[in-house]
Amino acid sequence: MRLPVIGLSAFLIGLVAAHAVVLNALPGYIMSKARERMTDSGIPVHQWRMSPRITPETQTVVRPSPDLAYAICVIDVSNGPVTLTVPTWPEYGSLSIFDASTDNVYAGSLDARLPGAPGVRTIIVALEGETGDTAEGSDVVSLKKPEALALIRRLAPSQGLYEAAAALVPVSSCGPAR
Amino acid sequence: MKFVSAFICLFLGAFLGLGSALGAAGIVGPGMRLGGAVDVRNWTSDWTIGSEAANPWTRARVARHGLLALTKDEAVYFTRAADDDGGRLSEACAYKVSGGRLPAQWWSITLYDSTSFLPSNTDNALSFDLTDAQSAGNAEAWSFTIAPLPVDEPWVSSRAGGAFDLTLRLYKPEAGLIADPETTLTAPRIVRLSCREAN
């Protein structure tokens, strides 16, 4: 009688523990693999990189939208805050930050048609407690872990609009705050 | 002997726990949905996507099938894998998708294969969006056809899609949609037109 009780308890402990550990570790693992794929493909840390126009041949993450032009910056705030400046866009657009656990910790509009659109959106990304003084008009994003990804989405369903979106990448910034 | 038996039970439990976690995340199979679910005529979503409020099952499933998804204030995502009669969406069939005004600044409907990637074809016809609806003449009453071969009307290609699904993205959704999706969203219809004969 005692062995089945011990055996059942051991089985349930193993089941619940493994389920919880694996489930909680998966997002961080998937995000770190995504970062690894990006850096392996030549995307440097702290530099905006325009993604090729999305097609079945160029897709690198699940469920990309072929109607959008994407630009990505790999962020690491281990050595201090990072500042991002991104011009707005005459159609739908957004600037978003994803932390190491895949949470979307920031999303700001890049749509220049909206009232009060800033022209250039500026945000500062830092570890919790390290944001320091920030310039007026800047949004501040606090991270629990130093790794993050910044992503620009701009509505660009044609080749011409994609090229216009790509032309904004050289005038955007993603680097250590000064 | 008791120690060995208990260890074997622990190992078996851990193995099952590993498998169930991978299944829940959709690494194996479609994934598991727990809480936060929104269902409008079989278009399903989850308002906690991308947020810290998401439960571990949602977080793991989205990391696998929707990495870099935005929170509901910026965009909401609905997915559907069956037609209006409940049949699994398949490359072997043609469908008419139709709808009206959608409560968002901009929207798109995109076709993905069973691995959550765009199907491997060169048709350059993998989505239909508000811009297409406006170009076709009426953003309040639009339709398009899903088929593996081109048709003489707005077309989304399912070639190489296998058993596919559709993702409806609504960017900058209206507040009413977030508060009451079932009432606010007139969900697009998916009517099966025909299917290829099995060989």
Contacts between the chains, C-beta under 8 A, distances in Angstrom:
chain1	res1	chain2	res2	distance
A	2	B	2	8.0
A	3	B	2	6.0
A	3	B	5	6.1
A	6	B	2	6.5
A	6	B	5	7.6
A	6	B	6	5.1
A	6	B	9	7.8
A	7	B	5	5.6
A	7	B	6	5.9
A	7	B	8	8.0
A	7	B	9	4.1
A	8	B	9	7.1
A	10	B	6	4.4
A	10	B	7	7.3
A	10	B	9	4.1
A	10	B	10	4.1
A	10	B	13	6.6
A	11	B	9	4.2
A	11	B	10	6.8
A	11	B	12	6.0
A	11	B	13	3.9
A	12	B	13	6.1
A	13	B	10	6.5
A	13	B	13	6.6
A	14	B	9	7.1
A	14	B	10	4.2
A	14	B	11	6.6
A	14	B	12	6.9
A	14	B	13	2.9
A	14	B	14	3.8
A	14	B	15	7.8
A	14	B	16	7.8
A	14	B	17	6.2
A	15	B	13	3.8
A	15	B	14	7.0
A	15	B	16	5.3
A	15	B	17	4.3
A	15	B	20	7.5
A	16	B	13	7.9
A	16	B	17	6.5
A	17	B	14	6.9
A	17	B	17	6.6
A	18	B	13	7.1
A	18	B	14	4.0
A	18	B	15	7.5
A	18	B	16	7.7
A	18	B	17	3.0
A	18	B	18	4.9
A	18	B	21	6.9
A	19	B	17	3.9
A	19	B	18	7.6
A	19	B	20	5.4
A	19	B	21	4.7
A	19	B	24	7.8
A	20	B	17	7.8
A	20	B	21	7.9
A	20	B	56	7.6
A	21	B	21	8.0
A	22	B	17	7.0
A	22	B	18	5.5
A	22	B	21	3.7
A	22	B	22	6.9
A	23	B	21	4.4
A	23	B	24	6.4
A	23	B	25	6.7
A	23	B	56	4.8
A	23	B	57	6.8
A	23	B	60	5.2
A	24	B	56	5.6
A	26	B	21	7.2
A	26	B	25	5.2
A	26	B	27	7.6
A	26	B	60	4.4
A	26	B	63	6.0
A	26	B	64	7.3
A	27	B	59	5.1
A	27	B	60	5.9
A	27	B	62	8.0
A	27	B	63	4.0
A	30	B	63	4.3
A	30	B	64	6.4
A	30	B	67	6.4
A	31	B	63	6.8
A	31	B	67	7.3
A	34	B	67	6.2
A	54	B	118	7.5
A	55	B	118	7.3
A	55	B	124	7.6
A	56	B	117	7.3
A	56	B	118	4.5
A	56	B	119	6.4
A	56	B	120	4.7
A	56	B	121	6.4
A	56	B	122	7.6
A	56	B	126	7.6
A	57	B	120	8.0
A	59	B	117	5.8
A	59	B	118	5.6
A	61	B	67	5.3
A	61	B	68	6.2
A	62	B	64	7.2
A	62	B	65	5.7
A	62	B	66	6.5
A	62	B	67	5.8
A	62	B	115	7.8
A	62	B	116	4.0
A	62	B	117	6.4
A	63	B	65	6.8
A	63	B	66	5.5
A	63	B	69	8.0
A	63	B	110	7.6
A	63	B	112	5.9
A	63	B	116	5.3
A	63	B	117	7.7
A	63	B	167	6.1
A	64	B	118	6.9
A	65	B	108	6.3
A	65	B	110	6.1
A	65	B	127	7.2
A	65	B	169	6.5
A	66	B	110	6.7
A	66	B	118	6.8
A	66	B	126	5.2
A	66	B	127	5.4
A	67	B	108	5.1
A	67	B	110	7.7
A	67	B	127	5.8
A	67	B	129	5.3
A	67	B	131	7.7
A	91	B	106	7.6
A	92	B	105	5.9
A	92	B	106	4.6
A	92	B	171	5.3
A	92	B	172	6.8
A	94	B	70	6.9
A	94	B	74	5.6
A	94	B	75	7.8
A	94	B	171	7.8
A	96	B	68	7.7
A	96	B	70	5.9
A	96	B	74	7.0
A	98	B	68	5.7
A	101	B	59	7.4
A	102	B	50	7.9
A	102	B	59	6.7
A	102	B	62	7.0
A	102	B	63	4.8
A	102	B	67	6.4
A	102	B	68	7.8
A	103	B	50	6.7
A	103	B	51	6.7
A	103	B	52	5.1
A	103	B	54	7.8
A	103	B	59	8.0
A	104	B	50	3.6
A	104	B	51	6.9
A	104	B	68	7.8
A	104	B	69	6.9
A	104	B	70	5.5
A	104	B	71	4.8
A	104	B	74	7.7
A	105	B	52	7.8
A	107	B	70	5.5
A	107	B	71	6.1
A	107	B	73	6.7
A	107	B	74	4.1
A	109	B	74	7.8
A	109	B	172	7.5
A	111	B	105	7.6
A	111	B	172	7.7
A	149	B	68	7.1
A	151	B	68	5.8
A	155	B	106	6.2
A	155	B	131	7.9
A	155	B	171	7.9
A	157	B	129	6.5
A	157	B	131	5.4
A	157	B	132	7.9
